[in-house]
Amino acid sequence: MFAYLLVLLMGSGSVTAAVAAQIVLGQFEAAYMAVILATIVEAFPARVRASGVGLGDNLASILVGGSAPTSPPG
């Protein structure tokens, strides 16, 4: 609900309101990403950590976002 209101604020036409909404949304993103990235890194042993995180991240990007350019809008 809060994010929806911030998106509406970004579309209000005011540059100041849009920047403020982006900053608030960025704070939520930063708090989420700090926790999830640390959790993902700790899921792999040290000797395969870089490969595991990199492969997992890239495969997820391919599967979820790879077909986005060919998807019909709407």
All heavy atoms as a GROMACS GRO file, in nm:
protein
  513
    1MET      N    1   0.083  -0.119   0.000
    1MET     CA    2   0.000   0.000   0.000
    1MET      C    3   0.087   0.125   0.000
    1MET      O    4   0.062   0.218  -0.074
    1MET     CB    5  -0.091  -0.005   0.123
    1MET     CG    6  -0.184   0.109   0.134
    1MET     SD    7  -0.311   0.090   0.011
    1MET     CE    8  -0.412   0.226   0.045
    2PHE      N    9   0.190   0.123   0.084
    2PHE     CA   10   0.278   0.238   0.094
    2PHE      C   11   0.353   0.260  -0.038
    2PHE      O   12   0.369   0.373  -0.083
    2PHE     CB   13   0.376   0.217   0.210
    2PHE     CG   14   0.458   0.337   0.243
    2PHE    CD1   15   0.398   0.454   0.288
    2PHE    CD2   16   0.595   0.335   0.231
    2PHE    CE1   17   0.473   0.566   0.319
    2PHE    CE2   18   0.671   0.445   0.261
    2PHE     CZ   19   0.610   0.560   0.305
    3ALA      N   20   0.400   0.151  -0.100
    3ALA     CA   21   0.471   0.162  -0.227
    3ALA      C   22   0.379   0.218  -0.335
    3ALA      O   23   0.422   0.297  -0.419
    3ALA     CB   24   0.527   0.027  -0.267
    4TYR      N   25   0.254   0.176  -0.336
    4TYR     CA   26   0.158   0.227  -0.434
    4TYR      C   27   0.142   0.378  -0.420
    4TYR      O   28   0.139   0.451  -0.519
    4TYR     CB   29   0.024   0.156  -0.418
    4TYR     CG   30  -0.081   0.203  -0.514
    4TYR    CD1   31  -0.077   0.168  -0.648
    4TYR    CD2   32  -0.185   0.285  -0.470
    4TYR    CE1   33  -0.172   0.212  -0.737
    4TYR    CE2   34  -0.282   0.329  -0.558
    4TYR     CZ   35  -0.275   0.293  -0.692
    4TYR     OH   36  -0.369   0.337  -0.780
    5LEU      N   37   0.134   0.425  -0.298
    5LEU     CA   38   0.122   0.569  -0.275
    5LEU      C   39   0.247   0.644  -0.321
    5LEU      O   40   0.237   0.754  -0.376
    5LEU     CB   41   0.094   0.597  -0.127
    5LEU     CG   42  -0.039   0.545  -0.074
    5LEU    CD1   43  -0.048   0.566   0.076
    5LEU    CD2   44  -0.155   0.611  -0.145
    6LEU      N   45   0.364   0.582  -0.300
    6LEU     CA   46   0.487   0.647  -0.345
    6LEU      C   47   0.495   0.651  -0.497
    6LEU      O   48   0.544   0.749  -0.555
    6LEU     CB   49   0.608   0.575  -0.287
    6LEU     CG   50   0.631   0.596  -0.137
    6LEU    CD1   51   0.740   0.504  -0.086
    6LEU    CD2   52   0.664   0.740  -0.107
    7VAL      N   53   0.447   0.547  -0.564
    7VAL     CA   54   0.445   0.548  -0.710
    7VAL      C   55   0.349   0.656  -0.761
    7VAL      O   56   0.378   0.725  -0.858
    7VAL     CB   57   0.408   0.408  -0.765
    7VAL    CG1   58   0.382   0.412  -0.914
    7VAL    CG2   59   0.519   0.309  -0.734
    8LEU      N   60   0.236   0.671  -0.697
    8LEU     CA   61   0.145   0.780  -0.734
    8LEU      C   62   0.211   0.916  -0.713
    8LEU      O   63   0.192   1.007  -0.793
    8LEU     CB   64   0.017   0.771  -0.651
    8LEU     CG   65  -0.081   0.660  -0.686
    8LEU    CD1   66  -0.200   0.662  -0.591
    8LEU    CD2   67  -0.128   0.672  -0.830
    9LEU      N   68   0.287   0.928  -0.606
    9LEU     CA   69   0.358   1.053  -0.578
    9LEU      C   70   0.461   1.083  -0.687
    9LEU      O   71   0.479   1.197  -0.727
    9LEU     CB   72   0.425   1.045  -0.442
    9LEU     CG   73   0.490   1.170  -0.387
    9LEU    CD1   74   0.386   1.281  -0.370
    9LEU    CD2   75   0.558   1.141  -0.256
   10MET      N   76   0.526   0.977  -0.738
   10MET     CA   77   0.625   0.997  -0.845
   10MET      C   78   0.558   1.046  -0.973
   10MET      O   79   0.619   1.118  -1.052
   10MET     CB   80   0.700   0.867  -0.873
   10MET     CG   81   0.806   0.836  -0.771
   10MET     SD   82   0.908   0.698  -0.817
   10MET     CE   83   0.803   0.562  -0.775
   11GLY      N   84   0.435   1.010  -0.995
   11GLY     CA   85   0.363   1.053  -1.114
   11GLY      C   86   0.286   1.181  -1.097
   11GLY      O   87   0.210   1.221  -1.185
   12SER      N   88   0.306   1.249  -0.987
   12SER     CA   89   0.228   1.369  -0.959
   12SER      C   90   0.270   1.490  -1.042
   12SER      O   91   0.197   1.588  -1.048
   12SER     CB   92   0.239   1.405  -0.810
   12SER     OG   93   0.370   1.448  -0.779
   13GLY      N   94   0.387   1.485  -1.104
   13GLY     CA   95   0.432   1.597  -1.184
   13GLY      C   96   0.532   1.686  -1.114
   13GLY      O   97   0.593   1.773  -1.176
   14SER      N   98   0.553   1.667  -0.987
   14SER     CA   99   0.649   1.746  -0.911
   14SER      C  100   0.782   1.671  -0.906
   14SER      O  101   0.789   1.556  -0.864
   14SER     CB  102   0.598   1.768  -0.768
   14SER     OG  103   0.700   1.820  -0.687
   15VAL      N  104   0.888   1.737  -0.948
   15VAL     CA  105   1.021   1.676  -0.946
   15VAL      C  106   1.065   1.648  -0.803
   15VAL      O  107   1.121   1.543  -0.772
   15VAL     CB  108   1.123   1.765  -1.020
   15VAL    CG1  109   1.263   1.710  -1.006
   15VAL    CG2  110   1.086   1.779  -1.166
   16THR      N  111   1.039   1.740  -0.714
   16THR     CA  112   1.077   1.724  -0.574
   16THR      C  113   1.006   1.605  -0.512
   16THR      O  114   1.068   1.524  -0.440
   16THR     CB  115   1.044   1.852  -0.494
   16THR    OG1  116   1.106   1.963  -0.558
   16THR    CG2  117   1.093   1.840  -0.352
   17ALA      N  118   0.878   1.589  -0.539
   17ALA     CA  119   0.803   1.476  -0.486
   17ALA      C  120   0.853   1.345  -0.544
   17ALA      O  121   0.863   1.244  -0.473
   17ALA     CB  122   0.654   1.494  -0.515
   18ALA      N  123   0.887   1.344  -0.671
   18ALA     CA  124   0.937   1.223  -0.736
   18ALA      C  125   1.072   1.182  -0.677
   18ALA      O  126   1.095   1.064  -0.650
   18ALA     CB  127   0.950   1.245  -0.886
   19VAL      N  128   1.159   1.277  -0.653
   19VAL     CA  129   1.290   1.246  -0.595
   19VAL      C  130   1.273   1.196  -0.451
   19VAL      O  131   1.337   1.098  -0.410
   19VAL     CB  132   1.382   1.370  -0.601
   19VAL    CG1  133   1.508   1.350  -0.518
   19VAL    CG2  134   1.418   1.402  -0.744
   20ALA      N  135   1.185   1.257  -0.376
   20ALA     CA  136   1.161   1.213  -0.239
   20ALA      C  137   1.105   1.072  -0.236
   20ALA      O  138   1.147   0.989  -0.154
   20ALA     CB  139   1.066   1.310  -0.168
   21ALA      N  140   1.013   1.041  -0.326
   21ALA     CA  141   0.956   0.907  -0.332
   21ALA      C  142   1.062   0.804  -0.371
   21ALA      O  143   1.067   0.693  -0.317
   21ALA     CB  144   0.840   0.904  -0.430
   22GLN      N  145   1.150   0.840  -0.464
   22GLN     CA  146   1.259   0.750  -0.504
   22GLN      C  147   1.354   0.723  -0.388
   22GLN      O  148   1.401   0.611  -0.371
   22GLN     CB  149   1.337   0.811  -0.621
   22GLN     CG  150   1.269   0.799  -0.754
   22GLN     CD  151   1.271   0.656  -0.804
   22GLN    OE1  152   1.368   0.585  -0.792
   22GLN    NE2  153   1.160   0.615  -0.862
   23ILE      N  154   1.383   0.824  -0.310
   23ILE     CA  155   1.471   0.806  -0.195
   23ILE      C  156   1.408   0.713  -0.093
   23ILE      O  157   1.474   0.622  -0.041
   23ILE     CB  158   1.507   0.943  -0.133
   23ILE    CG1  159   1.599   1.019  -0.227
   23ILE    CG2  160   1.571   0.927   0.004
   23ILE    CD1  161   1.624   1.163  -0.189
   24VAL      N  162   1.281   0.730  -0.066
   24VAL     CA  163   1.212   0.643   0.030
   24VAL      C  164   1.208   0.499  -0.021
   24VAL      O  165   1.238   0.405   0.053
   24VAL     CB  166   1.070   0.696   0.061
   24VAL    CG1  167   0.991   0.596   0.145
   24VAL    CG2  168   1.078   0.830   0.131
   25LEU      N  169   1.172   0.480  -0.148
   25LEU     CA  170   1.170   0.346  -0.204
   25LEU      C  171   1.310   0.285  -0.206
   25LEU      O  172   1.326   0.164  -0.185
   25LEU     CB  173   1.111   0.348  -0.346
   25LEU     CG  174   0.960   0.362  -0.353
   25LEU    CD1  175   0.917   0.382  -0.499
   25LEU    CD2  176   0.890   0.242  -0.294
   26GLY      N  177   1.411   0.365  -0.230
   26GLY     CA  178   1.549   0.317  -0.228
   26GLY      C  179   1.592   0.269  -0.092
   26GLY      O  180   1.669   0.173  -0.080
   27GLN      N  181   1.542   0.330   0.013
   27GLN     CA  182   1.575   0.287   0.149
   27GLN      C  183   1.516   0.148   0.178
   27GLN      O  184   1.582   0.064   0.239
   27GLN     CB  185   1.524   0.388   0.252
   27GLN     CG  186   1.592   0.522   0.243
   27GLN     CD  187   1.741   0.513   0.265
   27GLN    OE1  188   1.788   0.449   0.358
   27GLN    NE2  189   1.816   0.575   0.177
   28PHE      N  190   1.395   0.124   0.131
   28PHE     CA  191   1.335  -0.008   0.148
   28PHE      C  192   1.413  -0.113   0.070
   28PHE      O  193   1.438  -0.224   0.118
   28PHE     CB  194   1.188  -0.008   0.105
   28PHE     CG  195   1.097   0.061   0.200
   28PHE    CD1  196   1.024   0.171   0.159
   28PHE    CD2  197   1.084   0.018   0.330
   28PHE    CE1  198   0.939   0.236   0.246
   28PHE    CE2  199   1.000   0.082   0.420
   28PHE     CZ  200   0.928   0.191   0.377
   29GLU      N  201   1.452  -0.079  -0.052
   29GLU     CA  202   1.530  -0.171  -0.135
   29GLU      C  203   1.665  -0.202  -0.071
   29GLU      O  204   1.709  -0.316  -0.069
   29GLU     CB  205   1.552  -0.110  -0.273
   29GLU     CG  206   1.644  -0.188  -0.361
   29GLU     CD  207   1.573  -0.282  -0.454
   29GLU    OE1  208   1.454  -0.264  -0.476
   29GLU    OE2  209   1.639  -0.373  -0.504
   30ALA      N  210   1.732  -0.101  -0.018
   30ALA     CA  211   1.862  -0.122   0.045
   30ALA      C  212   1.851  -0.212   0.168
   30ALA      O  213   1.935  -0.300   0.189
   30ALA     CB  214   1.922   0.013   0.084
   31ALA      N  215   1.748  -0.193   0.247
   31ALA     CA  216   1.730  -0.277   0.366
   31ALA      C  217   1.704  -0.422   0.327
   31ALA      O  218   1.757  -0.515   0.388
   31ALA     CB  219   1.615  -0.224   0.450
   32TYR      N  220   1.626  -0.443   0.223
   32TYR     CA  221   1.596  -0.579   0.176
   32TYR      C  222   1.720  -0.644   0.115
   32TYR      O  223   1.753  -0.759   0.146
   32TYR     CB  224   1.482  -0.573   0.073
   32TYR     CG  225   1.461  -0.701  -0.001
   32TYR    CD1  226   1.399  -0.808   0.060
   32TYR    CD2  227   1.505  -0.716  -0.132
   32TYR    CE1  228   1.380  -0.928  -0.007
   32TYR    CE2  229   1.487  -0.833  -0.200
   32TYR     CZ  230   1.423  -0.940  -0.137
   32TYR     OH  231   1.406  -1.056  -0.204
   33MET      N  232   1.788  -0.573   0.028
   33MET     CA  233   1.903  -0.631  -0.043
   33MET      C  234   2.019  -0.662   0.051
   33MET      O  235   2.091  -0.759   0.029
   33MET     CB  236   1.948  -0.538  -0.154
   33MET     CG  237   1.848  -0.526  -0.267
   33MET     SD  238   1.802  -0.682  -0.342
   33MET     CE  239   1.947  -0.721  -0.434
   34ALA      N  240   2.039  -0.582   0.154
   34ALA     CA  241   2.148  -0.609   0.248
   34ALA      C  242   2.128  -0.744   0.315
   34ALA      O  243   2.223  -0.822   0.330
   34ALA     CB  244   2.155  -0.498   0.352
   35VAL      N  245   2.008  -0.775   0.353
   35VAL     CA  246   1.980  -0.901   0.421
   35VAL      C  247   1.982  -1.018   0.324
   35VAL      O  248   2.043  -1.122   0.351
   35VAL     CB  249   1.844  -0.893   0.495
   35VAL    CG1  250   1.807  -1.027   0.554
   35VAL    CG2  251   1.849  -0.786   0.601
   36ILE      N  252   1.917  -1.006   0.210
   36ILE     CA  253   1.905  -1.119   0.119
   36ILE      C  254   2.040  -1.155   0.057
   36ILE      O  255   2.072  -1.274   0.040
   36ILE     CB  256   1.797  -1.094   0.011
   36ILE    CG1  257   1.758  -1.225  -0.058
   36ILE    CG2  258   1.843  -0.996  -0.092
   36ILE    CD1  259   1.685  -1.321   0.026
   37LEU      N  260   2.123  -1.058   0.024
   37LEU     CA  261   2.253  -1.089  -0.035
   37LEU      C  262   2.345  -1.157   0.066
   37LEU      O  263   2.416  -1.252   0.031
   37LEU     CB  264   2.317  -0.963  -0.092
   37LEU     CG  265   2.249  -0.908  -0.216
   37LEU    CD1  266   2.313  -0.777  -0.259
   37LEU    CD2  267   2.251  -1.008  -0.328
   38ALA      N  268   2.343  -1.113   0.190
   38ALA     CA  269   2.423  -1.179   0.293
   38ALA      C  270   2.375  -1.322   0.315
   38ALA      O  271   2.456  -1.414   0.333
   38ALA     CB  272   2.417  -1.101   0.423
   39THR      N  273   2.246  -1.344   0.309
   39THR     CA  274   2.190  -1.479   0.326
   39THR      C  275   2.230  -1.570   0.211
   39THR      O  276   2.267  -1.685   0.231
   39THR     CB  277   2.037  -1.471   0.337
   39THR    OG1  278   2.004  -1.385   0.446
   39THR    CG2  279   1.976  -1.607   0.361
   40ILE      N  280   2.222  -1.520   0.089
   40ILE     CA  281   2.258  -1.600  -0.028
   40ILE      C  282   2.406  -1.637  -0.025
   40ILE      O  283   2.443  -1.750  -0.053
   40ILE     CB  284   2.222  -1.525  -0.158
   40ILE    CG1  285   2.071  -1.517  -0.173
   40ILE    CG2  286   2.285  -1.592  -0.279
   40ILE    CD1  287   2.026  -1.426  -0.285
   41VAL      N  288   2.491  -1.543   0.010
   41VAL     CA  289   2.635  -1.570   0.015
   41VAL      C  290   2.666  -1.677   0.120
   41VAL      O  291   2.747  -1.766   0.097
   41VAL     CB  292   2.712  -1.439   0.043
   41VAL    CG1  293   2.855  -1.466   0.081
   41VAL    CG2  294   2.707  -1.350  -0.079
   42GLU      N  295   2.600  -1.672   0.233
   42GLU     CA  296   2.626  -1.769   0.340
   42GLU      C  297   2.571  -1.908   0.307
   42GLU      O  298   2.603  -2.004   0.375
   42GLU     CB  299   2.567  -1.720   0.472
   42GLU     CG  300   2.641  -1.601   0.529
   42GLU     CD  301   2.784  -1.633   0.567
   42GLU    OE1  302   2.810  -1.745   0.617
   42GLU    OE2  303   2.870  -1.547   0.546
   43ALA      N  304   2.490  -1.920   0.204
   43ALA     CA  305   2.434  -2.050   0.167
   43ALA      C  306   2.537  -2.140   0.099
   43ALA      O  307   2.515  -2.261   0.089
   43ALA     CB  308   2.314  -2.031   0.075
   44PHE      N  309   2.648  -2.084   0.053
   44PHE     CA  310   2.750  -2.162  -0.018
   44PHE      C  311   2.877  -2.171   0.064
   44PHE      O  312   2.914  -2.075   0.132
   44PHE     CB  313   2.782  -2.095  -0.153
   44PHE     CG  314   2.669  -2.095  -0.250
   44PHE    CD1  315   2.588  -1.986  -0.264
   44PHE    CD2  316   2.644  -2.207  -0.327
   44PHE    CE1  317   2.482  -1.985  -0.353
   44PHE    CE2  318   2.538  -2.208  -0.417
   44PHE     CZ  319   2.458  -2.098  -0.429
   45PRO      N  320   2.948  -2.284   0.056
   45PRO     CA  321   3.079  -2.293   0.122
   45PRO      C  322   3.179  -2.198   0.054
   45PRO      O  323   3.162  -2.162  -0.064
   45PRO     CB  324   3.121  -2.439   0.104
   45PRO     CG  325   3.029  -2.497   0.004
   45PRO     CD  326   2.909  -2.409  -0.006
   46ALA      N  327   3.282  -2.160   0.125
   46ALA     CA  328   3.376  -2.058   0.076
   46ALA      C  329   3.442  -2.095  -0.056
   46ALA      O  330   3.464  -2.009  -0.141
   46ALA     CB  331   3.482  -2.030   0.182
   47ARG      N  332   3.470  -2.222  -0.080
   47ARG     CA  333   3.545  -2.258  -0.200
   47ARG      C  334   3.462  -2.247  -0.328
   47ARG      O  335   3.517  -2.237  -0.436
   47ARG     CB  336   3.605  -2.398  -0.187
   47ARG     CG  337   3.506  -2.508  -0.173
   47ARG     CD  338   3.576  -2.644  -0.155
   47ARG     NE  339   3.479  -2.750  -0.150
   47ARG     CZ  340   3.429  -2.811  -0.256
   47ARG    NH1  341   3.470  -2.776  -0.376
   47ARG    NH2  342   3.340  -2.906  -0.243
   48VAL      N  343   3.330  -2.250  -0.320
   48VAL     CA  344   3.244  -2.238  -0.439
   48VAL      C  345   3.149  -2.120  -0.430
   48VAL      O  346   3.057  -2.108  -0.509
   48VAL     CB  347   3.163  -2.368  -0.462
   48VAL    CG1  348   3.252  -2.484  -0.493
   48VAL    CG2  349   3.071  -2.397  -0.345
   49ARG      N  350   3.176  -2.030  -0.340
   49ARG     CA  351   3.083  -1.918  -0.314
   49ARG      C  352   3.064  -1.828  -0.435
   49ARG      O  353   2.951  -1.798  -0.475
   49ARG     CB  354   3.132  -1.837  -0.196
   49ARG     CG  355   3.034  -1.732  -0.150
   49ARG     CD  356   3.075  -1.675  -0.018
   49ARG     NE  357   3.055  -1.776   0.085
   49ARG     CZ  358   3.115  -1.776   0.204
   49ARG    NH1  359   3.199  -1.680   0.234
   49ARG    NH2  360   3.092  -1.870   0.291
   50ALA      N  361   3.172  -1.786  -0.497
   50ALA     CA  362   3.160  -1.694  -0.612
   50ALA      C  363   3.088  -1.761  -0.728
   50ALA      O  364   3.000  -1.701  -0.791
   50ALA     CB  365   3.297  -1.646  -0.655
   51SER      N  366   3.122  -1.886  -0.755
   51SER     CA  367   3.056  -1.958  -0.864
   51SER      C  368   2.908  -1.982  -0.834
   51SER      O  369   2.822  -1.967  -0.921
   51SER     CB  370   3.125  -2.091  -0.888
   51SER     OG  371   3.258  -2.072  -0.928
   52GLY      N  372   2.878  -2.022  -0.712
   52GLY     CA  373   2.739  -2.050  -0.675
   52GLY      C  374   2.650  -1.928  -0.681
   52GLY      O  375   2.540  -1.931  -0.737
   53VAL      N  376   2.698  -1.818  -0.627
   53VAL     CA  377   2.619  -1.695  -0.628
   53VAL      C  378   2.606  -1.642  -0.771
   53VAL      O  379   2.498  -1.604  -0.816
   53VAL     CB  380   2.680  -1.590  -0.534
   53VAL    CG1  381   2.611  -1.456  -0.550
   53VAL    CG2  382   2.672  -1.636  -0.390
   54GLY      N  383   2.716  -1.641  -0.845
   54GLY     CA  384   2.713  -1.589  -0.981
   54GLY      C  385   2.626  -1.672  -1.072
   54GLY      O  386   2.545  -1.619  -1.150
   55LEU      N  387   2.640  -1.804  -1.065
   55LEU     CA  388   2.560  -1.892  -1.150
   55LEU      C  389   2.412  -1.883  -1.114
   55LEU      O  390   2.327  -1.873  -1.203
   55LEU     CB  391   2.609  -2.036  -1.135
   55LEU     CG  392   2.550  -2.138  -1.229
   55LEU    CD1  393   2.583  -2.103  -1.373
   55LEU    CD2  394   2.602  -2.276  -1.196
   56GLY      N  395   2.382  -1.883  -0.985
   56GLY     CA  396   2.242  -1.872  -0.942
   56GLY      C  397   2.179  -1.742  -0.985
   56GLY      O  398   2.065  -1.739  -1.035
   57ASP      N  399   2.251  -1.633  -0.970
   57ASP     CA  400   2.198  -1.502  -1.007
   57ASP      C  401   2.175  -1.492  -1.158
   57ASP      O  402   2.071  -1.445  -1.204
   57ASP     CB  403   2.294  -1.393  -0.961
   57ASP     CG  404   2.244  -1.254  -0.991
   57ASP    OD1  405   2.126  -1.226  -0.959
   57ASP    OD2  406   2.320  -1.175  -1.048
   58ASN      N  407   2.272  -1.538  -1.235
   58ASN     CA  408   2.259  -1.528  -1.380
   58ASN      C  409   2.154  -1.623  -1.436
   58ASN      O  410   2.082  -1.587  -1.529
   58ASN     CB  411   2.395  -1.551  -1.446
   58ASN     CG  412   2.487  -1.434  -1.425
   58ASN    OD1  413   2.448  -1.321  -1.449
   58ASN    ND2  414   2.606  -1.460  -1.376
   59LEU      N  415   2.141  -1.742  -1.381
   59LEU     CA  416   2.036  -1.833  -1.428
   59LEU      C  417   1.897  -1.776  -1.396
   59LEU      O  418   1.806  -1.786  -1.478
   59LEU     CB  419   2.053  -1.971  -1.365
   59LEU     CG  420   2.162  -2.058  -1.426
   59LEU    CD1  421   2.174  -2.190  -1.350
   59LEU    CD2  422   2.135  -2.084  -1.572
   60ALA      N  423   1.883  -1.718  -1.279
   60ALA     CA  424   1.755  -1.657  -1.244
   60ALA      C  425   1.723  -1.541  -1.338
   60ALA      O  426   1.608  -1.524  -1.380
   60ALA     CB  427   1.757  -1.609  -1.100
   61SER      N  428   1.822  -1.461  -1.373
   61SER     CA  429   1.800  -1.351  -1.467
   61SER      C  430   1.759  -1.401  -1.604
   61SER      O  431   1.673  -1.343  -1.669
   61SER     CB  432   1.928  -1.268  -1.481
   61SER     OG  433   1.959  -1.206  -1.360
   62ILE      N  434   1.821  -1.511  -1.648
   62ILE     CA  435   1.786  -1.568  -1.778
   62ILE      C  436   1.644  -1.621  -1.777
   62ILE      O  437   1.564  -1.594  -1.867
   62ILE     CB  438   1.885  -1.680  -1.816
   62ILE    CG1  439   2.021  -1.620  -1.847
   62ILE    CG2  440   1.834  -1.759  -1.934
   62ILE    CD1  441   2.132  -1.723  -1.856
   63LEU      N  442   1.609  -1.694  -1.672
   63LEU     CA  443   1.477  -1.757  -1.667
   63LEU      C  444   1.365  -1.656  -1.648
   63LEU      O  445   1.260  -1.666  -1.710
   63LEU     CB  446   1.473  -1.861  -1.554
   63LEU     CG  447   1.561  -1.984  -1.575
   63LEU    CD1  448   1.560  -2.070  -1.449
   63LEU    CD2  449   1.514  -2.063  -1.694
   64VAL      N  450   1.386  -1.558  -1.563
   64VAL     CA  451   1.280  -1.463  -1.532
   64VAL      C  452   1.278  -1.345  -1.629
   64VAL      O  453   1.172  -1.305  -1.677
   64VAL     CB  454   1.293  -1.414  -1.386
   64VAL    CG1  455   1.189  -1.307  -1.355
   64VAL    CG2  456   1.281  -1.529  -1.290
   65GLY      N  457   1.394  -1.288  -1.658
   65GLY     CA  458   1.398  -1.168  -1.740
   65GLY      C  459   1.434  -1.191  -1.884
   65GLY      O  460   1.423  -1.100  -1.965
   66GLY      N  461   1.477  -1.310  -1.918
   66GLY     CA  462   1.521  -1.336  -2.055
   66GLY      C  463   1.413  -1.325  -2.159
   66GLY      O  464   1.438  -1.285  -2.272
   67SER      N  465   1.291  -1.358  -2.122
   67SER     CA  466   1.182  -1.351  -2.217
   67SER      C  467   1.107  -1.217  -2.213
   67SER      O  468   1.013  -1.197  -2.288
   67SER     CB  469   1.083  -1.465  -2.191
   67SER     OG  470   1.027  -1.451  -2.061
   68ALA      N  471   1.149  -1.128  -2.129
   68ALA     CA  472   1.079  -1.000  -2.115
   68ALA      C  473   1.073  -0.918  -2.244
   68ALA      O  474   0.969  -0.861  -2.276
   68ALA     CB  475   1.138  -0.918  -2.002
   69PRO      N  476   1.182  -0.909  -2.322
   69PRO     CA  477   1.173  -0.829  -2.445
   69PRO      C  478   1.074  -0.885  -2.548
   69PRO      O  479   1.026  -0.811  -2.632
   69PRO     CB  480   1.315  -0.831  -2.500
   69PRO     CG  481   1.402  -0.862  -2.384
   69PRO     CD  482   1.319  -0.951  -2.295
   70THR      N  483   1.045  -1.013  -2.543
   70THR     CA  484   0.954  -1.073  -2.641
   70THR      C  485   0.811  -1.082  -2.590
   70THR      O  486   0.722  -1.121  -2.665
   70THR     CB  487   1.002  -1.213  -2.681
   70THR    OG1  488   1.004  -1.296  -2.564
   70THR    CG2  489   1.141  -1.208  -2.741
   71SER      N  490   0.790  -1.049  -2.463
   71SER     CA  491   0.656  -1.058  -2.406
   71SER      C  492   0.569  -0.943  -2.457
   71SER      O  493   0.616  -0.830  -2.466
   71SER     CB  494   0.662  -1.054  -2.253
   71SER     OG  495   0.738  -1.162  -2.205
   72PRO      N  496   0.443  -0.971  -2.484
   72PRO     CA  497   0.354  -0.861  -2.528
   72PRO      C  498   0.326  -0.765  -2.414
   72PRO      O  499   0.316  -0.808  -2.299
   72PRO     CB  500   0.227  -0.932  -2.573
   72PRO     CG  501   0.230  -1.065  -2.505
   72PRO     CD  502   0.374  -1.099  -2.483
   73PRO      N  503   0.314  -0.637  -2.440
   73PRO     CA  504   0.284  -0.543  -2.333
   73PRO      C  505   0.142  -0.560  -2.282
   73PRO      O  506   0.053  -0.603  -2.355
   73PRO     CB  507   0.300  -0.406  -2.401
   73PRO     CG  508   0.285  -0.433  -2.545
   73PRO     CD  509   0.328  -0.574  -2.570
   74GLY      N  510   0.125  -0.523  -2.156
   74GLY     CA  511  -0.009  -0.525  -2.099
   74GLY      C  512  -0.034  -0.649  -2.031
   74GLY      O  513  -0.100  -0.704  -1.968
   0.00000   0.00000   0.00000
